Amino acid sequence: MAKKFPVHPKHPERICWGCDKYCAADDLHCGNGTERTPHPTELFGDDWQDWGLAVEENAAEASRRRP
């Protein structure tokens, strides 16, 4: 069973988010490369969960406006 993914971790920069192991950034075990995978908060900001929804809502609204 997969671990529950933390939505707002305190220090996302300290962990690799590339798999369910959540290794320390300086001690990667999964072989997922030599760089850690950033948390979505680091890439998209604190409202990262709403980002995809906003894009979908904007696309739906734009399609409704088209003749």
N, C-alpha and C positions, 0 to 999 in steps of 0.2 A: 504494500500500500504506500502511496506517495505521501510525503510529508505535506502538511498544510503550508501553503505559501504565504509568508508574512507580507501584508499589504504595506505597512509603514514601519520597517525596521529602524532601530535607533542609529546604527552605524552601517549602512549598506556597503560602504566602501571597504569594509574589513572582511567581506565574505564573497566567494564566487557563487553566483546564482545559476551556473550552467547545468546542474543536475540536482538530484535529491540529496546529495551528500553535504551541500553547503559548506565546503571546505574553507579554511582560513585563506585569505588572499595570497599569503606567502607559503602555502603548503597544499598545493592542488594534488588530488589523488585520482581523479577520474580520467586523466589523460586527454582532457578536452582542449588541449593546447597549452601554451605557456603563459597565456594571459587569462585573467579572470573574466567571467561574464558579468557585466554590470546589472544591477537591479533596475527594473523599469523606472523607479523614482529618479535614478541618476540620469536616465536618458530623456524621459518625458515630463518630469516634474511630479509634484505631489498629487496632482489630479490625473495620473496616468491611467487609472481605471475608467475614467470618463472620456478619455481622448478618443477611443474607438467609437463610443456612442455618439459623441458630438459629430464626428465625421459622417457616420451613417445618417444621423438626423439631418445634417446639412445636405447630403446627397438626396435624401427622400424629399426634402422641402424643395430643392432645386428641380427635381423631376416633376413635382406637382405644379410648379409654375410654368413649365414648358407647355406650349399649345399642342 
